[in-house]
Amino acid sequence: MPLCPECETALDLEADEVEEGDVIVCDECGSEYEVVTTDPLELVKVDEGYDDDEDEPLEEEEE
């Protein structure tokens, strides 16, 4: 099991059960990590203010 880079607690996940783009949350400290690659397993900390809906187009205001 991989360790949380923030608090070094074991993250409850198996490398073969996650896919690229999945977000993993550490149960101990609450840090969020995105799975960048699965072989080898590589996690990147999700920035605060991260929004899964960023790819959706913004609605235009009516005048």
Sequence and secondary structure as in RCSB ss.txt:
>XXXX:A:sequence
MPLCPECETALDLEADEVEEGDVIVCDECGSEYEVVTTDPLELVKVDEGYDDDEDEPLEEEEE
>XXXX:A:secstr
  B TTT  B S  GGG  TT EEE TTT  EEEEEEETTEEEEE  TT  GGGGS       
